Structure formats: C-alpha cells, structure tokens
C-alpha cells in the first residue's frame, strides 16, 4: 500500500507566508468578529454564512480600503500597492 503524497513543508510555509493567504486570514478574522457581535446583538448564533454575506455587504469595501491605506505607508510592502503613475508628459 502506498502512503498519501505529502506536500513539502517548504511549500506549505510559502503558502502560509504569502500575502494572499495573510489577507484571507485577516478577512476571515473580521468576519468571525462580525459573527460574534451580530450574534450577541440578536441573542442567537447567526452562523458563519449569514455573517459572511452580511459583512461583505456592509463592511468589506471599507475594510479593504482601510487596509490599502494602512499598507500604503512609505516603506511598507503591500499586496495592494500600485506603482505611481508618471503624469509629467501629459
């Protein structure tokens, strides 16, 4: 019998340290906070799916904008940063 193929630990570590994965974890944490707050407010567990949809509709855009602004500080590497546009020739 063969053993299941194991992904190299370096690949797993690369994924865990990637900016995309870090953004996913940060967003998930915000959704879980929203789930907890809304569940407390309503007096029952609203569930992850309802919290996810509600958070996306109400908070995601502002949260992402705030993260972009925070990560755009000079000297910080951001997965959302864009190169400045040279408009001198216009």
Phi and psi in degrees as GROMACS dihedral restraints (atoms count N, CA, C in turn):
[ dihedral_restraints ]
;  ai    aj    ak    al  type     phi  dphi    fc
    3     4     5     6     1   -95.4    20    10
    4     5     6     7     1   149.4    20    10
    6     7     8     9     1   -85.5    20    10
    7     8     9    10     1   153.9    20    10
    9    10    11    12     1   -60.9    20    10
   10    11    12    13     1   146.4    20    10
   12    13    14    15     1   -69.1    20    10
   13    14    15    16     1   126.8    20    10
   15    16    17    18     1   -99.0    20    10
   16    17    18    19     1   134.4    20    10
   18    19    20    21     1   -74.0    20    10
   19    20    21    22     1   136.2    20    10
   21    22    23    24     1   -58.0    20    10
   22    23    24    25     1   140.8    20    10
   24    25    26    27     1   -61.0    20    10
   25    26    27    28     1   -29.7    20    10
   27    28    29    30     1   -65.7    20    10
   28    29    30    31     1   -34.8    20    10
   30    31    32    33     1   -67.0    20    10
   31    32    33    34     1   -43.0    20    10
   33    34    35    36     1   -62.6    20    10
   34    35    36    37     1   -43.6    20    10
   36    37    38    39     1   -64.7    20    10
   37    38    39    40     1   -38.8    20    10
   39    40    41    42     1   -60.1    20    10
   40    41    42    43     1   -45.0    20    10
   42    43    44    45     1   -63.9    20    10
   43    44    45    46     1   -45.7    20    10
   45    46    47    48     1   -62.0    20    10
   46    47    48    49     1   -29.5    20    10
   48    49    50    51     1   -94.4    20    10
   49    50    51    52     1    -3.3    20    10
   51    52    53    54     1   -69.7    20    10
   52    53    54    55     1   148.7    20    10
   54    55    56    57     1   -64.4    20    10
   55    56    57    58     1   -34.6    20    10
   57    58    59    60     1   -63.0    20    10
   58    59    60    61     1   -45.0    20    10
   60    61    62    63     1   -66.2    20    10
   61    62    63    64     1   -39.3    20    10
   63    64    65    66     1   -62.9    20    10
   64    65    66    67     1   -40.2    20    10
   66    67    68    69     1   -64.5    20    10
   67    68    69    70     1   -41.6    20    10
   69    70    71    72     1   -58.7    20    10
   70    71    72    73     1   -47.1    20    10
   72    73    74    75     1   -63.4    20    10
   73    74    75    76     1   -41.2    20    10
   75    76    77    78     1   -64.8    20    10
   76    77    78    79     1   -42.9    20    10
   78    79    80    81     1   -65.5    20    10
   79    80    81    82     1   -42.9    20    10
   81    82    83    84     1   -59.6    20    10
   82    83    84    85     1   -41.3    20    10
   84    85    86    87     1   -61.3    20    10
   85    86    87    88     1   -41.5    20    10
   87    88    89    90     1   -64.3    20    10
   88    89    90    91     1   -39.7    20    10
   90    91    92    93     1   -64.6    20    10
   91    92    93    94     1   -42.6    20    10
   93    94    95    96     1   -64.4    20    10
   94    95    96    97     1   -37.7    20    10
   96    97    98    99     1   -63.4    20    10
   97    98    99   100     1   -44.0    20    10
   99   100   101   102     1   -61.9    20    10
  100   101   102   103     1   -42.0    20    10
  102   103   104   105     1   -59.3    20    10
  103   104   105   106     1   -45.7    20    10
  105   106   107   108     1   -63.8    20    10
  106   107   108   109     1   -47.8    20    10
  108   109   110   111     1   -62.7    20    10
  109   110   111   112     1   -45.5    20    10
  111   112   113   114     1   -67.8    20    10
  112   113   114   115     1   -37.8    20    10
  114   115   116   117     1   -64.0    20    10
  115   116   117   118     1   -42.2    20    10
  117   118   119   120     1   -63.6    20    10
  118   119   120   121     1   -43.6    20    10
  120   121   122   123     1   -62.6    20    10
  121   122   123   124     1   -41.6    20    10
  123   124   125   126     1   -87.4    20    10
  124   125   126   127     1   -16.4    20    10
  126   127   128   129     1    86.9    20    10
  127   128   129   130     1    10.7    20    10
  129   130   131   132     1  -154.5    20    10
  130   131   132   133     1   159.6    20    10
  132   133   134   135     1   -71.8    20    10
  133   134   135   136     1   118.3    20    10
  135   136   137   138     1   -82.6    20    10
  136   137   138   139     1   -12.2    20    10
  138   139   140   141     1    84.2    20    10
  139   140   141   142     1   156.2    20    10
  141   142   143   144     1   -67.2    20    10
  142   143   144   145     1   -43.4    20    10
  144   145   146   147     1   -61.7    20    10
  145   146   147   148     1   -45.1    20    10
  147   148   149   150     1   -64.3    20    10
  148   149   150   151     1   -41.8    20    10
  150   151   152   153     1   -62.6    20    10
  151   152   153   154     1   -42.5    20    10
  153   154   155   156     1   -59.1    20    10
  154   155   156   157     1   -52.6    20    10
  156   157   158   159     1   -63.4    20    10
  157   158   159   160     1   -41.0    20    10
  159   160   161   162     1   -65.4    20    10
  160   161   162   163     1   -43.6    20    10
  162   163   164   165     1   -64.9    20    10
  163   164   165   166     1   -42.4    20    10
  165   166   167   168     1   -59.9    20    10
  166   167   168   169     1   -46.5    20    10
  168   169   170   171     1   -66.4    20    10
  169   170   171   172     1   -39.0    20    10
  171   172   173   174     1   -98.1    20    10
  172   173   174   175     1   -31.6    20    10
  174   175   176   177     1  -127.6    20    10
  175   176   177   178     1   -19.7    20    10
  177   178   179   180     1   -59.4    20    10
  178   179   180   181     1   -47.7    20    10
  180   181   182   183     1   -59.5    20    10
  181   182   183   184     1   -47.0    20    10
  183   184   185   186     1   -65.9    20    10
  184   185   186   187     1   -38.9    20    10
  186   187   188   189     1   -63.6    20    10
  187   188   189   190     1   -44.5    20    10
  189   190   191   192     1   -65.6    20    10
  190   191   192   193     1   -40.6    20    10
  192   193   194   195     1   -62.1    20    10
  193   194   195   196     1   -42.4    20    10
  195   196   197   198     1   -64.2    20    10
  196   197   198   199     1   -39.9    20    10
  198   199   200   201     1   -66.1    20    10
  199   200   201   202     1   -41.3    20    10
  201   202   203   204     1   -60.8    20    10
  202   203   204   205     1   -44.7    20    10
  204   205   206   207     1   -63.9    20    10
  205   206   207   208     1   -43.7    20    10
  207   208   209   210     1   -64.5    20    10
  208   209   210   211     1   -42.5    20    10
  210   211   212   213     1   -80.6    20    10
  211   212   213   214     1    -9.9    20    10
  213   214   215   216     1   -86.6    20    10
  214   215   216   217     1     4.7    20    10
  216   217   218   219     1   -59.9    20    10
  217   218   219   220     1   147.1    20    10
  219   220   221   222     1   -54.8    20    10
  220   221   222   223     1   133.2    20    10
  222   223   224   225     1    87.0    20    10
  223   224   225   226     1    -3.2    20    10
  225   226   227   228     1  -101.2    20    10
  226   227   228   229     1   141.5    20    10
  228   229   230   231     1   -87.3    20    10
  229   230   231   232     1   128.0    20    10
  231   232   233   234     1  -127.8    20    10
  232   233   234   235     1   138.7    20    10
  234   235   236   237     1   -69.6    20    10
  235   236   237   238     1   -13.1    20    10
  237   238   239   240     1  -103.8    20    10
  238   239   240   241     1    -7.8    20    10
  240   241   242   243     1   -65.6    20    10
  241   242   243   244     1   143.3    20    10
  243   244   245   246     1  -119.6    20    10
  244   245   246   247     1   155.6    20    10
  246   247   248   249     1   -70.7    20    10
  247   248   249   250     1   142.0    20    10
  249   250   251   252     1   -64.2    20    10
  250   251   252   253     1   146.1    20    10
  252   253   254   255     1   -93.0    20    10
  253   254   255   256     1   129.5    20    10
  255   256   257   258     1   -86.4    20    10
  256   257   258   259     1   111.4    20    10
  258   259   260   261     1  -108.1    20    10
  259   260   261   262     1    15.0    20    10
  261   262   263   264     1   -63.8    20    10
  262   263   264   265     1   -34.0    20    10
  264   265   266   267     1   -82.1    20    10
  265   266   267   268     1     4.3    20    10
